């Protein structure tokens, strides 16, 4: 990958969009401008890494995330399955990227922290899914596969070369964001006061997750 001036300009634009959405639109009623700013975060990163010559898988994961942001930017129940599908695609591609990096530069030592992290991730995901199950209804058809995919992605991240440690943190941050988002979608009433806290947590942990995952992927690349 070649990180030229255009790449950094697009990354800066994405960072500004993420900050603007978090500071001015989170917790407010959905709007066209808010949706555009929200989507611009990952759309700009997609353009940046496409311009830098990144692997098509990484570009695909970023683009899928941008579509997921767009679909979930509106308070429309019928768009939620599309958002879940978009992020399901992103998680599966991230999983494949992490697996590819592991095969290209295996770095398993020490092993026990990786197994411990995986055990905690699986236990937390399974416990959360069981807790959410009574509220899911037919949406379980999308939520359960997505839960499996993001859990697998987070577990695979634990096997990255240690140079890719930001992606390990990013995977955990993604889990936190999605756990809280699921509580918003399926547990909290529309006017619940807790949304003043959950909405910022969802956005900032998500934005941090994407930035950390991308940074980890770049740092974990084998040097040729």
C-alpha positions, 0 to 999 in steps of 0.5 A: 500500500502507498500512503500518499497525500490523497490517502491522508486527506481522505483519512482526515475527512473520515476522522472529521466525519466521525467526530462531527457525527459523534458531537452533533448528531448522536442522540438526535432525531435521524436526518438526511444530513446526519445520515450523510455525515455518518456514512462519510466516515467509512466511505472516506476510509473506503476511498482512502484505502482503495486509492492506496492500493489496499487488498480488495478484501479490506476495501470490501470490508470498509465499503460494507461497513459504510453501507451498514452505517447508511442503513442504520442511520434511520430509525426504520425497522425495515432497514435494520435487516439490511444493516445487519446483512451489511455488517455481517459481510464486513465481519466475515471479510475481516475474519478472512483478512485476519486468517490470511494474516495469521497464515502469512506470519504465524505468531502464536507465542505466548498462546495462553493469553490468546486462548483466555481472550477467546474464551472470554469473548465466546462466553460474553457473546453466548451469554448476551445472545441468550439474554437477548433471545426472548426479544428478538422474534423473527429478527433472530434469523439475522441476529444469530448469524451476525453474532456468530460472525462477529464472535468468530472475527473477534476470536480470529483477531486474537491470533494476529501477529502481536504487531497487529495488537490494535486490531485485537482491541478493535475487535473487542471494541466492535463487540462492545458497540454491537452489544450496546446497539442490540440493547438499544434496538431490542431492549430499551424503549424509544424514550428511555433516558438511558439512550443518552448514554448508550447512543454515544457509547455505540458510536464512539466504540464503533468508530474506535473499533474500525480505526483500530482494526484497520491500523492493526491490519496495516501493522500486521502485514508481513514485510516483503 
